[in-house]
Amino acid sequence: MEESGSTGEVVPLVENEDYYLDHGLMVFTARYHLRRGYCCDRGCRHCPYDEAPKSNNDRNIDSNEQTK
């Protein structure tokens, strides 16, 4: 999997640095979010832009799966 950088170049994602797998779901790290450069307002688990702390019981995930 790859992500487009801010200048349009393709930057490969590095497992355990940009993301990790949690029960088969891809969870993006704070490093990934900082490289991306903005908050998507989707409640990502490791969002460095989020001011409110998340509890361990939050159902928000960093994958393409929609919450129910």
N, C-alpha and C positions, 0 to 999 in steps of 0.2 A: 504494500500500500504506500502511496506517496501523496504528498501535499504540495500544492503550489505555494511558493514563497511570495513575499510581498512584491518582488521585482519580476514575477512571472516564471522564475526558474522552478524546476521540479526538484523537491528536496525529499529524499527517502526518509521514512519514519524509522526510528530505531527502537526495537522492543526493549522494554525496561528503562528507557530514557524518555521516550515520547509517549509511550503507552504501555499498558500491561493487560493481560487477560484475566478476568474475574468471572468464573463460572461461564466461560465461553463468550463473554462480552468484552469488547475493547474499551478500556478506560484510559482516557487521555490524562497525562500528568500536567503539573503546573508548567514544566519546561515547555511542553507542546503549546499550551495556551499562550505563554509569553512569546514564543516564536511566532505564533499566529498573529498576535498583536492586538486583539480585541476580544470583548466578551460577546458571546452569542445569545446571552440571556436565556439559556436552556437549563440552568441549574446544575452545571457540570460539577462533579464531585471534587475536583482539584482546581477549580477556577480561582486564579489569583486576583481576579477583578471583583469577586463577590465579597461584599462587606459583611453579610450575615453568616455566622458559622453554621455548618450543616451538622445535624445529628447523625449518628450511625444508622438510624432507622429511616432516613430519607430514601425514597424510591427513585429519585432522579439518578440517571445513569448517563454515561458519556458514549452511548452507542446510538445507532439509528433506530433502535426499538422504541416505539411510542409507549408512553406511560398510560396506564388504564385508569 
